[in-house]
């Protein structure tokens, strides 16, 4: 199926956009006197003009560029136009990478990096370093690629360049996805989104969400993929920005096709095709045409399928995409075979075989380049080992004279290791204690009193022949028990799921106390509820305490419980605000009624937060405020929980 290739388009686009963005920045640098030296002679003017020609041709005709770039490069070297040399090397490196000349591409970019350092040009250094990473990425050397991306990121961090930092994180996320580090990839995409939000780069945010959706497609988690792809589309629509939409629609169509809904798949493939034509996004046009043809072929509408396959093949040849030519010709061969047109079937089968052989040759070139790089690295390692051996011999000679000093150093190292082991053991014990407290809290939260009261409420509805409410209450109660058991296995939970859990619990309590109180859950607009996580089962005990010890004693149905979330510096704050009778009055009522029940859930929660604070060197804390009106009369309790945002 062509869709397997199609689903990788979004990441390919991100890299392509990143690379083209660098090339465009090079073009800008030509006329930027603050970056490049200003020359007045005709040679410099000629270099700039030739570089512009190379920039216009580099993506579609790298062979032409590689032949022509030598002239401006030699001229720039002769007149010592360093910025011109750097630009030419970047262009040459990209052309060599496109043609599979990996060793030459690496040499070009490394020289460009050194020139940028000599010129004290951090932007130029970061640009060439990113290009070097893409070169390693192209041959599957992902660890080396990531090293380059992180070096580029460090440069941008030093200059506080948030725009390029967001690009770096997005590129790193794409490579981590290839390594199947899906969670880490999503963290990079989400941090990139955070930076783009600060910069109001809404169009970039749409692209990042599309990448997260593709990340979930690669995990075959289509439910999450739908969510992020639709978010990307919603943002793009609101901005009237169609650059991300073709590929987002294409990936959305793939999700529907994989989940068995080819009507919806066809709808989104057609939308992708229409938008891709408008903005001349030809790779997307080719894939959309092929995918539409496959759906028509599956429906035995061979005439329509033939039309789309042939158009896909035509555009694939225009952009010299061997892989797309292979898929289109293979699909046409199968189509004509089904129609009984064996002559055309044979011709397209031959064309598909030729394209496949070409792909195999490309893969062999890529594999050879990768092996060459590995052998070169191995030779470097051998040289390093030889140098290390000589150094070791020298150290042995020195040790004979300074044995006491080395002995002391060894003892010091052993002492440090012993201390580290002790610290590690203490952390393990702390983690074990947290697990024990989590289990105790689970038992305390779903305590016998609460379950008994719920069963009494169910019995009350049944005795009064209120079967509808009894069934509803029993269903909600079962759902709450199930959710509690599910989330109790996790150390943390997203704010979105936490609010869903609280909603389930509060509805049940509201029904049990016959709407004695109303409730509301609010959160500030700058909080990403799906991305931010807090420790599990922290907020519910405080909500339970507010209801059981405050709101239940209010006369009439005037109780009010408000749970709100907002950010405060590097913290997320949760407030549980009620207008109950207050803690002092509650204790007084319990004393008169001779009740000795104590809320173990709140005590365990406080202990958990204390331990998590020690373990993470953070400040998780709880503040309880007794509210009073203007006359000093108690009018409820405010609980304030602070969760540091974990980076």
FIFIKOL-258931 format. One record per residue (C-alpha): x, y, z; residue in three letters; chain; residue number from 1. Coordinates in steps of 0.001 Angstrom, whole numbers. Example, Ala and Ser with C-alpha at 12.3 -4.5 7.8 and 13.67 -1.06 7.14 Angstrom:
% residues 2
c1:c2:c3:code:unit:pos
12300:-4500:7800:ala:A:1
13670:-1060:7140:ser:A:2
//
This chain:
% residues 647
c1:c2:c3:code:unit:pos
0:0:0:unk:A:1
1275:3462:-931:unk:A:2
-137:4753:2371:unk:A:3
2763:3252:4314:unk:A:4
5079:5683:2541:unk:A:5
2468:8417:2603:unk:A:6
2264:8390:6337:unk:A:7
5865:9592:6550:unk:A:8
5225:12727:4520:unk:A:9
4702:15031:7487:unk:A:10
8163:14360:8913:unk:A:11
9726:14582:5491:unk:A:12
8043:17945:5008:unk:A:13
9336:19173:8367:unk:A:14
12879:18345:7399:unk:A:15
12453:19748:3927:unk:A:16
10965:22940:5307:unk:A:17
13795:23135:7821:unk:A:18
16426:22653:5147:unk:A:19
14829:25082:2717:unk:A:20
14517:27567:5549:unk:A:21
18253:27352:6063:unk:A:22
18876:27855:2369:unk:A:23
16572:30878:2356:unk:A:24
18459:32253:5363:unk:A:25
21673:31833:3368:unk:A:26
20129:33849:563:unk:A:27
19210:36578:3021:unk:A:28
22752:36585:4348:unk:A:29
24105:37470:933:unk:A:30
22587:40941:1086:unk:A:31
22912:41416:4833:unk:A:32
25931:43652:5448:unk:A:33
25844:42908:9175:unk:A:34
26625:39266:8397:unk:A:35
28667:39215:5205:unk:A:36
31619:41420:4424:unk:A:37
30896:44123:1851:unk:A:38
32967:43997:-1296:unk:A:39
32771:46428:-4184:unk:A:40
34619:44518:-6917:unk:A:41
32931:42696:-9771:unk:A:42
34040:39269:-8528:unk:A:43
32001:39600:-5356:unk:A:44
28925:40666:-7314:unk:A:45
29403:37635:-9558:unk:A:46
29701:35281:-6560:unk:A:47
26461:36581:-5092:unk:A:48
24638:36265:-8423:unk:A:49
25858:32675:-8950:unk:A:50
24881:31698:-5397:unk:A:51
21351:32956:-6017:unk:A:52
21144:30806:-9157:unk:A:53
22343:27792:-7169:unk:A:54
19733:28437:-4471:unk:A:55
16953:28439:-7057:unk:A:56
18072:25055:-8468:unk:A:57
19436:23210:-5439:unk:A:58
16415:21173:-4472:unk:A:59
15282:20014:-7919:unk:A:60
18599:19768:-9776:unk:A:61
21474:18953:-7354:unk:A:62
23676:17587:-10179:unk:A:63
23608:20932:-11990:unk:A:64
24354:22762:-8741:unk:A:65
27315:20521:-7923:unk:A:66
28876:21184:-11326:unk:A:67
28334:24949:-11208:unk:A:68
29169:25671:-7556:unk:A:69
32920:25283:-8060:unk:A:70
33148:28605:-9918:unk:A:71
31701:30880:-7179:unk:A:72
33500:28819:-4504:unk:A:73
36913:29290:-6144:unk:A:74
36297:32990:-6729:unk:A:75
35231:33465:-3093:unk:A:76
38384:31691:-1884:unk:A:77
40598:33813:-4172:unk:A:78
39232:37135:-2874:unk:A:79
38997:35841:741:unk:A:80
35207:36351:809:unk:A:81
34667:34050:3806:unk:A:82
30915:34372:4009:unk:A:83
30688:33515:309:unk:A:84
32893:30447:869:unk:A:85
30667:29347:3751:unk:A:86
27484:29728:1678:unk:A:87
28971:27801:-1241:unk:A:88
30088:24985:1066:unk:A:89
26598:24694:2546:unk:A:90
25066:24519:-944:unk:A:91
27680:21988:-2089:unk:A:92
27113:19909:1051:unk:A:93
23368:19777:479:unk:A:94
23787:18807:-3200:unk:A:95
26275:16058:-2268:unk:A:96
23894:14758:388:unk:A:97
21014:14626:-2129:unk:A:98
23211:12650:-4548:unk:A:99
24460:10213:-1887:unk:A:100
28008:11612:-1677:unk:A:101
27866:11489:2095:unk:A:102
31600:11715:2799:unk:A:103
31916:14856:638:unk:A:104
28775:16373:2185:unk:A:105
30169:15837:5689:unk:A:106
33463:17461:4639:unk:A:107
31619:20469:3163:unk:A:108
29556:21085:6287:unk:A:109
32469:20582:8695:unk:A:110
34520:23161:6787:unk:A:111
31522:25520:6794:unk:A:112
31230:25090:10573:unk:A:113
34913:25941:11067:unk:A:114
34667:29067:8888:unk:A:115
31602:30244:10831:unk:A:116
33533:29778:14095:unk:A:117
36491:31748:12713:unk:A:118
34063:34525:11706:unk:A:119
32396:34392:15148:unk:A:120
29081:33752:13381:unk:A:121
26944:31545:15707:unk:A:122
23965:31559:13321:unk:A:123
26125:30283:10492:unk:A:124
27676:27642:12756:unk:A:125
24263:26433:13931:unk:A:126
22934:26316:10363:unk:A:127
25843:24195:9092:unk:A:128
25682:21971:12193:unk:A:129
21983:21287:11577:unk:A:130
22750:20459:7937:unk:A:131
25477:18084:9081:unk:A:132
22906:16393:11337:unk:A:133
20509:15984:8413:unk:A:134
23320:14363:6424:unk:A:135
23918:11772:9134:unk:A:136
20148:11350:9390:unk:A:137
19959:10610:5645:unk:A:138
22231:7545:6029:unk:A:139
20534:6304:9186:unk:A:140
23262:7367:11617:unk:A:141
20683:8750:14038:unk:A:142
22926:9006:17157:unk:A:143
25390:11201:15243:unk:A:144
22502:13196:13768:unk:A:145
21075:13823:17234:unk:A:146
24500:14940:18462:unk:A:147
24573:17587:15715:unk:A:148
20996:18708:16416:unk:A:149
21751:19120:20118:unk:A:150
24905:21114:19304:unk:A:151
22796:23409:17126:unk:A:152
20283:23701:19968:unk:A:153
23014:24700:22439:unk:A:154
24147:27499:20120:unk:A:155
20592:28810:19813:unk:A:156
20102:28548:23579:unk:A:157
23209:30672:24185:unk:A:158
21851:33369:21883:unk:A:159
18326:32910:23313:unk:A:160
16996:32321:19792:unk:A:161
13583:30826:20591:unk:A:162
12510:30624:16932:unk:A:163
15376:28319:15940:unk:A:164
15177:26465:19262:unk:A:165
11610:25496:18380:unk:A:166
12826:24249:14975:unk:A:167
15631:22258:16648:unk:A:168
13229:20547:19063:unk:A:169
10882:19709:16182:unk:A:170
13745:18179:14163:unk:A:171
14998:16208:17179:unk:A:172
11465:14894:17705:unk:A:173
11327:13615:14110:unk:A:174
14591:11680:14535:unk:A:175
13536:10250:17908:unk:A:176
10367:9031:16204:unk:A:177
12495:7087:13706:unk:A:178
14297:5479:16643:unk:A:179
10823:4605:18050:unk:A:180
11367:6728:21152:unk:A:181
7782:7897:20759:unk:A:182
7271:9432:24224:unk:A:183
10543:11366:24012:unk:A:184
9629:12537:20496:unk:A:185
6300:13857:21743:unk:A:186
8025:15721:24577:unk:A:187
10216:17486:21993:unk:A:188
7191:18364:19848:unk:A:189
5289:19660:22882:unk:A:190
8237:21792:24035:unk:A:191
8524:23140:20502:unk:A:192
4822:24049:20754:unk:A:193
5464:25802:24078:unk:A:194
8165:27966:22470:unk:A:195
5967:28699:19445:unk:A:196
3112:29768:21733:unk:A:197
5396:32293:23421:unk:A:198
6307:33622:19976:unk:A:199
2674:33531:18726:unk:A:200
3778:31231:15890:unk:A:201
354:29646:15410:unk:A:202
1152:28205:11970:unk:A:203
4167:26387:13408:unk:A:204
2006:25052:16261:unk:A:205
-310:23501:13674:unk:A:206
2667:21742:12081:unk:A:207
3879:20415:15464:unk:A:208
429:19007:16294:unk:A:209
393:17310:12894:unk:A:210
3769:15738:13721:unk:A:211
2436:14438:17040:unk:A:212
-488:12935:15141:unk:A:213
1943:11202:12779:unk:A:214
3889:9980:15794:unk:A:215
749:8214:17036:unk:A:216
101:6823:13528:unk:A:217
3516:5148:13666:unk:A:218
2413:3580:16961:unk:A:219
-915:2533:15343:unk:A:220
-2680:4548:18048:unk:A:221
-5237:6023:15679:unk:A:222
-7477:7400:18438:unk:A:223
-4761:9805:19623:unk:A:224
-3682:10455:16024:unk:A:225
-7202:11651:15145:unk:A:226
-7200:14030:18117:unk:A:227
-3927:15780:17242:unk:A:228
-4547:15866:13487:unk:A:229
-7942:17506:13991:unk:A:230
-6306:20015:16375:unk:A:231
-3724:20845:13697:unk:A:232
-6468:21290:11099:unk:A:233
-8546:23487:13437:unk:A:234
-5583:25830:14052:unk:A:235
-4700:26011:10348:unk:A:236
-8315:26759:9425:unk:A:237
-8532:29550:11992:unk:A:238
-5377:31127:10542:unk:A:239
-6458:30484:6950:unk:A:240
-3016:28916:6490:unk:A:241
-3081:26044:4009:unk:A:242
577:24998:4179:unk:A:243
42:22262:6783:unk:A:244
-3470:21211:5727:unk:A:245
-2658:19020:2676:unk:A:246
-463:16663:4664:unk:A:247
-2716:16769:7746:unk:A:248
-5691:15784:5555:unk:A:249
-3571:13097:3879:unk:A:250
-2569:11584:7235:unk:A:251
-6179:11856:8434:unk:A:252
-7314:9943:5352:unk:A:253
-4724:7269:6134:unk:A:254
-6106:6918:9690:unk:A:255
-9644:6472:8394:unk:A:256
-8465:3960:5792:unk:A:257
-6608:1935:8434:unk:A:258
-9683:1911:10698:unk:A:259
-11927:613:7893:unk:A:260
-13757:3838:6970:unk:A:261
-12720:4304:3345:unk:A:262
-15579:6755:2631:unk:A:263
-14068:9239:5084:unk:A:264
-10601:8320:3835:unk:A:265
-11603:9217:270:unk:A:266
-13158:12501:1459:unk:A:267
-9936:13638:3166:unk:A:268
-7682:12374:357:unk:A:269
-9683:14534:-2064:unk:A:270
-9426:17543:279:unk:A:271
-5669:16977:529:unk:A:272
-5383:16778:-3262:unk:A:273
-7367:19977:-3822:unk:A:274
-5317:22053:-1356:unk:A:275
-1999:20540:-2466:unk:A:276
-2753:21540:-6062:unk:A:277
-3496:25125:-4992:unk:A:278
-153:25595:-3238:unk:A:279
1782:23328:-5660:unk:A:280
2815:20899:-2923:unk:A:281
3626:18259:-5527:unk:A:282
4810:15438:-3254:unk:A:283
1465:15580:-1491:unk:A:284
-373:15737:-4845:unk:A:285
1377:12558:-6015:unk:A:286
598:10601:-2849:unk:A:287
-3027:11789:-2671:unk:A:288
-3660:10773:-6294:unk:A:289
-2187:7338:-5663:unk:A:290
-4219:6784:-2466:unk:A:291
-7454:7896:-4160:unk:A:292
-6735:5482:-7008:unk:A:293
-6258:2630:-4530:unk:A:294
-9663:3265:-2958:unk:A:295
-11394:3318:-6375:unk:A:296
-9520:171:-7370:unk:A:297
-10692:-1540:-4164:unk:A:298
-14259:-599:-5129:unk:A:299
-13682:-2059:-8654:unk:A:300
-14207:1367:-10219:unk:A:301
-11252:743:-12508:unk:A:302
-11763:3682:-14877:unk:A:303
-11543:6221:-12039:unk:A:304
-8625:4352:-10470:unk:A:305
-6746:4353:-13797:unk:A:306
-7225:8108:-14172:unk:A:307
-5766:8862:-10717:unk:A:308
-2890:6356:-11000:unk:A:309
-1806:7804:-14368:unk:A:310
-1891:11370:-13082:unk:A:311
96:10304:-10015:unk:A:312
2698:8688:-12285:unk:A:313
2888:11796:-14479:unk:A:314
3602:14114:-11528:unk:A:315
5976:11590:-9933:unk:A:316
8096:11721:-13091:unk:A:317
8010:15532:-13040:unk:A:318
9515:15649:-9528:unk:A:319
11806:12642:-10184:unk:A:320
10416:10693:-7223:unk:A:321
11498:7101:-7862:unk:A:322
9518:5676:-4958:unk:A:323
6297:7297:-6188:unk:A:324
6966:6085:-9747:unk:A:325
7349:2574:-8375:unk:A:326
4021:2665:-6522:unk:A:327
2087:4239:-9396:unk:A:328
3416:1785:-12035:unk:A:329
2879:-1187:-9724:unk:A:330
-728:-110:-9079:unk:A:331
-1331:356:-12816:unk:A:332
105:-3108:-13531:unk:A:333
-2276:-4664:-10994:unk:A:334
-5192:-2610:-12337:unk:A:335
-4688:-3682:-15967:unk:A:336
-4259:-7279:-14846:unk:A:337
-7671:-7113:-13132:unk:A:338
-9176:-5630:-16324:unk:A:339
-7648:-8395:-18467:unk:A:340
-5434:-5942:-20376:unk:A:341
-2283:-8044:-20039:unk:A:342
-241:-6059:-22552:unk:A:343
-463:-2857:-20507:unk:A:344
-159:-4875:-17305:unk:A:345
3158:-6292:-18541:unk:A:346
4477:-2881:-19656:unk:A:347
3721:-1266:-16301:unk:A:348
5090:-4281:-14442:unk:A:349
8392:-3795:-16290:unk:A:350
8330:-60:-15467:unk:A:351
7681:-886:-11807:unk:A:352
10614:-3335:-11783:unk:A:353
12908:-685:-13291:unk:A:354
11845:1827:-10634:unk:A:355
12319:-790:-7926:unk:A:356
15823:-1607:-9219:unk:A:357
16621:2098:-9145:unk:A:358
15430:2288:-5539:unk:A:359
17525:-742:-4627:unk:A:360
20567:920:-6200:unk:A:361
19870:4099:-4226:unk:A:362
19610:2040:-1060:unk:A:363
22895:328:-1894:unk:A:364
24559:3721:-2356:unk:A:365
23089:4840:972:unk:A:366
24244:1626:2683:unk:A:367
27720:1971:1137:unk:A:368
27962:5564:2343:unk:A:369
26896:4500:5812:unk:A:370
29454:1663:5861:unk:A:371
32168:4046:4650:unk:A:372
31326:6474:7446:unk:A:373
31422:3628:9974:unk:A:374
34818:2397:8717:unk:A:375
36212:5928:8889:unk:A:376
34943:6251:12444:unk:A:377
36486:2860:13273:unk:A:378
39860:4025:11905:unk:A:379
39610:7121:14080:unk:A:380
38846:4919:17079:unk:A:381
41931:2807:16328:unk:A:382
44086:5934:16216:unk:A:383
42582:7071:19516:unk:A:384
43252:3652:21054:unk:A:385
46867:3801:19898:unk:A:386
47274:7234:21470:unk:A:387
45557:6017:24628:unk:A:388
47974:3068:24849:unk:A:389
50959:5423:24688:unk:A:390
49384:7617:27333:unk:A:391
48821:4599:29581:unk:A:392
52486:3633:29365:unk:A:393
53462:7139:30389:unk:A:394
51003:7013:33290:unk:A:395
52495:3711:34496:unk:A:396
55943:5295:34610:unk:A:397
54602:8206:36624:unk:A:398
52713:5869:38987:unk:A:399
55995:4281:40127:unk:A:400
57039:7675:41493:unk:A:401
53667:8852:42819:unk:A:402
52045:5665:44136:unk:A:403
50870:7332:47354:unk:A:404
49059:10106:45490:unk:A:405
47249:7665:43200:unk:A:406
46370:5490:46174:unk:A:407
44754:8459:47890:unk:A:408
42823:9340:44742:unk:A:409
41595:5734:44470:unk:A:410
40409:5751:48080:unk:A:411
38632:9059:47468:unk:A:412
36875:7664:44406:unk:A:413
35820:4565:46354:unk:A:414
34434:6781:49108:unk:A:415
32435:8836:46552:unk:A:416
31070:5647:44963:unk:A:417
30069:4348:48393:unk:A:418
28322:7646:49174:unk:A:419
26498:7584:45824:unk:A:420
25356:4024:46483:unk:A:421
23992:5090:49872:unk:A:422
22125:8007:48286:unk:A:423
20730:5699:45597:unk:A:424
19603:3197:48234:unk:A:425
17806:5968:50138:unk:A:426
16035:7042:46945:unk:A:427
14918:3462:46301:unk:A:428
13540:3222:49842:unk:A:429
11744:6540:49389:unk:A:430
10171:5312:46146:unk:A:431
9048:2117:47867:unk:A:432
7484:4160:50653:unk:A:433
5633:6276:48074:unk:A:434
4227:3099:46528:unk:A:435
3066:1878:49946:unk:A:436
1397:5212:50658:unk:A:437
-291:5163:47254:unk:A:438
-1801:1782:48062:unk:A:439
-2879:2973:51509:unk:A:440
-4426:6063:49966:unk:A:441
-6380:3937:47496:unk:A:442
-7848:1931:50366:unk:A:443
-8484:5110:52398:unk:A:444
-10196:6933:49541:unk:A:445
-12561:4101:48760:unk:A:446
-13145:3525:52470:unk:A:447
-15939:1339:53873:unk:A:448
-17904:4418:55039:unk:A:449
-18061:5847:51529:unk:A:450
-18989:2510:49928:unk:A:451
-21576:1846:52659:unk:A:452
-23164:5291:52132:unk:A:453
-23280:4701:48361:unk:A:454
-24998:1337:48817:unk:A:455
-27488:2936:51234:unk:A:456
-28273:5553:48577:unk:A:457
-28870:2828:45991:unk:A:458
-31132:995:48477:unk:A:459
-33013:4264:49138:unk:A:460
-33747:4709:45422:unk:A:461
-34886:1094:45092:unk:A:462
-37150:1203:48173:unk:A:463
-38850:4281:46732:unk:A:464
-39143:2450:43409:unk:A:465
-36865:5027:41727:unk:A:466
-35286:2468:39409:unk:A:467
-33961:5065:36945:unk:A:468
-31914:6942:39561:unk:A:469
-30842:3668:41186:unk:A:470
-29483:2389:37868:unk:A:471
-27795:5706:37081:unk:A:472
-26211:5879:40536:unk:A:473
-25023:2276:40351:unk:A:474
-23525:2842:36866:unk:A:475
-21677:6004:37962:unk:A:476
-20478:4273:41115:unk:A:477
-19082:1337:39100:unk:A:478
-17395:3763:36693:unk:A:479
-15749:5604:39603:unk:A:480
-14459:2354:41116:unk:A:481
-13062:1286:37734:unk:A:482
-11353:4634:37106:unk:A:483
-9856:4596:40603:unk:A:484
-8373:1166:40036:unk:A:485
-7070:2202:36585:unk:A:486
-5286:5386:37639:unk:A:487
-3941:3913:40867:unk:A:488
-1365:1989:38794:unk:A:489
161:5223:37463:unk:A:490
2558:7584:39207:unk:A:491
1174:10609:37382:unk:A:492
-1952:11670:35501:unk:A:493
-2720:14480:33056:unk:A:494
-4835:17400:34293:unk:A:495
-7393:16490:31626:unk:A:496
-7901:12967:32984:unk:A:497
-7791:14235:36574:unk:A:498
-10701:16613:35886:unk:A:499
-12649:13777:34217:unk:A:500
-12118:11631:37319:unk:A:501
-13197:14482:39631:unk:A:502
-16284:15104:37488:unk:A:503
-17326:11437:37903:unk:A:504
-16780:11556:41663:unk:A:505
-18566:14888:42221:unk:A:506
-21609:13835:40175:unk:A:507
-21932:10766:42378:unk:A:508
-21633:12777:45602:unk:A:509
-24051:15412:44303:unk:A:510
-26621:12714:43612:unk:A:511
-26013:11016:46975:unk:A:512
-26644:14255:48880:unk:A:513
-29696:15107:46722:unk:A:514
-28152:18183:45046:unk:A:515
-27295:19785:48370:unk:A:516
-24399:21493:46659:unk:A:517
-23344:22616:43172:unk:A:518
-19827:22359:41799:unk:A:519
-17678:23853:39054:unk:A:520
-14236:22933:37665:unk:A:521
-12319:25816:36049:unk:A:522
-8892:26117:34475:unk:A:523
-6959:29051:33020:unk:A:524
-6707:29337:29231:unk:A:525
-2886:29210:29258:unk:A:526
-2796:25687:30734:unk:A:527
-2392:22714:28370:unk:A:528
-4552:20222:30243:unk:A:529
-3457:17271:28101:unk:A:530
288:17921:28387:unk:A:531
744:18819:32075:unk:A:532
829:15921:34540:unk:A:533
493:15796:38327:unk:A:534
799:12924:40839:unk:A:535
-2230:10613:40741:unk:A:536
-5097:10701:43252:unk:A:537
-4069:13931:44986:unk:A:538
-7065:16266:44592:unk:A:539
-9992:13879:45276:unk:A:540
-9344:13469:49053:unk:A:541
-9590:17253:49540:unk:A:542
-12818:17420:47507:unk:A:543
-14216:14534:49571:unk:A:544
-13248:16337:52787:unk:A:545
-14924:19567:51630:unk:A:546
-18184:17706:50934:unk:A:547
-18181:15328:53913:unk:A:548
-17135:17813:56593:unk:A:549
-18439:21131:55282:unk:A:550
-21038:21207:52524:unk:A:551
-23236:18359:53796:unk:A:552
-24159:20388:56916:unk:A:553
-25393:23493:55022:unk:A:554
-29121:24086:55189:unk:A:555
-31021:23930:51916:unk:A:556
-29281:23442:48568:unk:A:557
-26922:26416:48811:unk:A:558
-23619:24533:48951:unk:A:559
-20985:25548:46427:unk:A:560
-17724:23803:45548:unk:A:561
-15298:25377:43054:unk:A:562
-12131:23620:41870:unk:A:563
-9885:25874:39819:unk:A:564
-6486:25421:38114:unk:A:565
-4121:28235:37108:unk:A:566
-399:28794:36572:unk:A:567
1777:30756:38972:unk:A:568
5382:31151:37862:unk:A:569
6761:27648:37321:unk:A:570
3894:26051:39214:unk:A:571
386:24807:38569:unk:A:572
-1949:25732:41434:unk:A:573
-5168:23870:42276:unk:A:574
-7675:25506:44646:unk:A:575
-10559:23600:46279:unk:A:576
-12939:26311:47498:unk:A:577
-16151:25529:49425:unk:A:578
-18702:27603:51374:unk:A:579
-19285:24924:54017:unk:A:580
-19461:25346:57770:unk:A:581
-15654:25412:58174:unk:A:582
-13266:23137:60032:unk:A:583
-13921:24524:63502:unk:A:584
-17693:24052:63307:unk:A:585
-17234:20593:61774:unk:A:586
-15035:19489:64683:unk:A:587
-17609:20864:67113:unk:A:588
-20429:18880:65485:unk:A:589
-18370:15711:65503:unk:A:590
-17527:16189:69156:unk:A:591
-21212:16571:70083:unk:A:592
-22119:13514:68051:unk:A:593
-19208:11565:69585:unk:A:594
-17720:10850:66128:unk:A:595
-14057:9843:66035:unk:A:596
-13699:9392:62276:unk:A:597
-10519:10918:60889:unk:A:598
-9819:11665:57185:unk:A:599
-6845:9381:56527:unk:A:600
-6885:10264:52814:unk:A:601
-5754:13863:53476:unk:A:602
-2973:12785:55853:unk:A:603
-1668:10214:53376:unk:A:604
-1844:12754:50554:unk:A:605
220:15269:52552:unk:A:606
2818:12573:53310:unk:A:607
2975:11625:49625:unk:A:608
3567:15233:48592:unk:A:609
6317:15619:51217:unk:A:610
8090:12511:49922:unk:A:611
7737:13528:46258:unk:A:612
9184:16954:47142:unk:A:613
12250:15327:48691:unk:A:614
12655:12864:45833:unk:A:615
12452:15502:43053:unk:A:616
13998:18440:44921:unk:A:617
10764:20331:44288:unk:A:618
8217:22082:46458:unk:A:619
4862:20276:46373:unk:A:620
2821:21756:49196:unk:A:621
-697:22186:50576:unk:A:622
-2102:25290:52321:unk:A:623
-5471:25183:54108:unk:A:624
-7199:28516:54764:unk:A:625
-10261:28934:57028:unk:A:626
-12418:31559:55296:unk:A:627
-14418:34091:57270:unk:A:628
-16867:36785:56299:unk:A:629
-16628:40456:57262:unk:A:630
-18138:39753:60679:unk:A:631
-15602:37037:61436:unk:A:632
-18080:34186:60989:unk:A:633
-16698:31032:59266:unk:A:634
-17972:30689:55693:unk:A:635
-15996:27783:54244:unk:A:636
-12518:26440:53589:unk:A:637
-9953:27069:50829:unk:A:638
-7343:24389:50089:unk:A:639
-4436:25474:47890:unk:A:640
-2190:22772:46337:unk:A:641
967:23777:44452:unk:A:642
2443:21457:41797:unk:A:643
5846:22456:40329:unk:A:644
5937:22013:36539:unk:A:645
8437:19275:35784:unk:A:646
10810:20099:32902:unk:A:647
//
